[in-house]
């Protein structure tokens, strides 16, 4: 069903010409909040239309903006209410999870963000409701999204096809390794 939706959406966006690319940018922003939208379709479409460099830049900017917007909404509007809720209801399991999330290493956060099949909206919500600092999260999405956008831009396939093709899995692993190395270097310099 999702594969058919991807095909229909791609055809629709291509059929409306230049507006399809504008709509793709907007939908990349929305995808960070609404989980049903296929980020891979929008990034692949932008790479297809604008080429590797400009397609990457546009996709990267809108993906980072969408994640930061989502994180900011949850940090500013819901974090205090969430903290009060888990304190009042004595939700020990949630407190335990949040405690672990608050202590997440910068490198691990970057890797979670860089994994192509990680639901970005969940990461944004969890980070927004946690005590992860704005600086740490911004740096993590700036690094992690580079590799995610590269993957979807150049592979541009569905989840099932990516798992069927061993070369795609090797690409994912190499990108994640590179992400880890870059995040280690940034962490050393910035002390995140």
C-alpha positions as CSV (number, residue, x, y, z in Angstrom):
1,X,0.0,0.0,0.0
2,X,2.8,2.4,0.9
3,X,4.6,1.5,-2.3
4,X,1.5,2.4,-4.3
5,X,1.2,5.7,-2.4
6,X,4.8,6.5,-3.1
7,X,4.3,5.9,-6.8
8,X,1.1,7.9,-6.9
9,X,2.7,10.8,-5.0
10,X,5.7,10.8,-7.3
11,X,3.6,10.8,-10.4
12,X,1.4,13.6,-8.9
13,X,4.3,15.8,-8.0
14,X,5.9,15.3,-11.4
15,X,2.6,16.1,-13.2
16,X,2.3,19.5,-11.7
17,X,5.6,20.7,-13.0
18,X,7.7,23.2,-11.0
19,X,5.0,23.4,-8.3
20,X,5.7,19.8,-7.5
21,X,9.2,20.7,-6.5
22,X,8.0,23.6,-4.4
23,X,5.4,21.3,-2.8
24,X,8.2,18.7,-2.2
25,X,10.1,21.3,-0.1
26,X,7.0,22.1,1.9
27,X,6.2,18.5,2.4
28,X,9.8,17.8,3.6
29,X,9.1,20.3,6.4
30,X,5.8,18.7,7.2
31,X,7.3,15.2,7.2
32,X,9.2,16.0,10.3
33,X,6.0,16.3,12.2
34,X,3.6,14.0,10.2
35,X,4.9,10.5,10.0
36,X,2.9,9.3,7.0
37,X,4.8,11.2,4.3
38,X,7.6,9.5,2.5
39,X,10.8,11.7,2.8
40,X,12.6,9.5,0.3
41,X,10.2,10.4,-2.4
42,X,10.6,14.2,-1.9
43,X,14.4,14.0,-1.7
44,X,14.7,11.7,-4.7
45,X,12.4,14.1,-6.7
46,X,14.5,17.1,-5.8
47,X,17.7,15.3,-6.7
48,X,16.1,14.3,-10.0
49,X,15.0,17.9,-10.8
50,X,17.9,20.0,-9.6
51,X,20.8,17.6,-9.8
52,X,23.0,16.1,-7.0
53,X,24.4,19.4,-5.6
54,X,21.4,21.7,-5.7
55,X,19.0,18.8,-4.9
56,X,21.1,17.9,-1.9
57,X,21.3,21.5,-0.6
58,X,17.5,22.1,-1.0
59,X,16.6,18.7,0.6
60,X,19.2,19.2,3.4
61,X,18.0,22.7,4.3
62,X,14.3,21.8,4.4
63,X,15.0,18.5,6.3
64,X,17.0,20.3,8.9
65,X,14.5,23.1,9.2
66,X,11.6,20.6,9.6
67,X,13.4,18.7,12.3
68,X,14.4,21.8,14.2
69,X,10.8,23.2,13.9
70,X,9.4,20.0,15.2
71,X,11.9,19.8,18.1
72,X,11.2,23.5,19.0
73,X,7.5,23.0,19.0
74,X,7.7,20.2,21.5
75,X,10.4,21.8,23.6
76,X,8.6,25.1,23.9
77,X,4.9,24.0,24.0
78,X,4.8,20.5,25.5
79,X,7.9,19.8,27.6
80,X,6.6,21.5,30.8
81,X,3.2,19.8,30.5
82,X,4.9,16.5,29.8
83,X,7.2,16.8,32.9
84,X,4.2,17.7,35.1
85,X,2.3,14.7,33.6
86,X,5.0,12.1,34.3
87,X,5.6,13.6,37.8
88,X,1.9,13.6,38.7
89,X,1.1,10.1,37.3
90,X,4.3,8.7,38.7
91,X,5.2,7.1,35.4
92,X,8.4,5.2,36.3
93,X,9.0,3.6,33.0
94,X,8.7,6.9,31.1
95,X,11.0,8.5,33.6
96,X,13.5,5.8,33.1
97,X,13.4,6.2,29.3
98,X,13.7,10.0,29.6
99,X,16.6,9.7,31.9
100,X,18.4,7.5,29.4
101,X,17.5,9.8,26.6
102,X,18.8,12.8,28.5
103,X,22.2,11.1,28.8
104,X,22.4,10.0,25.2
105,X,25.9,10.5,23.7
106,X,26.2,13.0,20.9
107,X,27.6,10.4,18.5
108,X,24.7,8.1,19.2
109,X,22.2,10.9,18.6
110,X,23.8,11.7,15.3
111,X,23.7,8.0,14.2
112,X,20.0,7.7,15.1
113,X,19.3,10.8,13.0
114,X,21.4,9.5,10.1
115,X,19.8,6.1,9.9
116,X,17.6,6.3,6.8
117,X,14.7,4.3,8.3
118,X,14.5,6.1,11.6
119,X,11.2,8.0,12.0
120,X,12.4,11.6,12.2
121,X,9.2,12.8,13.9
122,X,9.7,10.4,16.8
123,X,13.3,11.5,17.3
124,X,12.2,15.2,17.2
125,X,9.4,14.7,19.7
126,X,11.6,12.6,22.1
127,X,14.4,15.2,21.9
128,X,12.0,18.1,22.4
129,X,10.4,16.4,25.5
130,X,13.9,15.5,26.9
131,X,16.6,17.7,28.4
132,X,18.7,17.5,25.3
133,X,20.0,21.0,24.7
134,X,19.2,23.0,21.7
135,X,22.8,23.3,20.7
136,X,23.4,19.5,20.9
137,X,20.3,18.8,18.9
138,X,21.1,21.4,16.2
139,X,24.6,20.0,15.8
140,X,23.2,16.4,15.7
141,X,20.7,17.2,13.0
142,X,23.2,19.2,11.0
143,X,25.6,16.2,10.9
144,X,23.1,13.3,10.8
145,X,20.9,14.7,8.1
146,X,23.8,15.1,5.7
147,X,24.1,11.3,5.5
148,X,20.4,10.7,5.5
149,X,19.9,13.1,2.5
150,X,22.9,11.6,0.7
151,X,21.4,8.1,1.1
152,X,17.9,9.0,-0.1
153,X,19.2,11.2,-2.9
154,X,21.5,8.7,-4.4
155,X,19.7,5.4,-3.5
156,X,16.2,6.8,-3.9
157,X,14.5,3.4,-3.3
158,X,11.9,2.0,-1.0
159,X,12.7,0.3,2.3
160,X,12.1,-3.2,0.8
161,X,14.4,-2.6,-2.2
162,X,17.1,-1.2,0.1
163,X,17.1,-4.4,2.1
164,X,17.1,-6.6,-1.0
165,X,20.1,-4.9,-2.5
166,X,23.3,-5.7,-0.5
167,X,25.2,-2.7,-2.0
168,X,22.6,-0.4,-0.5
169,X,23.2,-1.9,2.9
170,X,27.0,-1.4,2.5
171,X,26.3,2.2,1.5
172,X,24.2,2.7,4.6
173,X,26.9,1.2,6.8
174,X,29.6,3.4,5.3
175,X,27.5,6.5,5.6
176,X,26.8,5.7,9.3
177,X,30.5,5.1,10.0
178,X,31.4,8.4,8.4
179,X,28.6,10.1,10.4
180,X,30.1,8.6,13.6
181,X,33.6,9.8,12.8
182,X,32.3,13.3,11.9
183,X,30.2,13.5,15.1
184,X,33.2,12.4,17.2
185,X,35.3,15.2,15.7
186,X,32.6,17.8,16.3
187,X,31.9,16.5,19.8
188,X,35.6,16.9,20.6
189,X,35.7,20.5,19.4
190,X,32.3,21.6,20.7
191,X,32.1,19.6,23.9
192,X,28.6,18.3,23.3
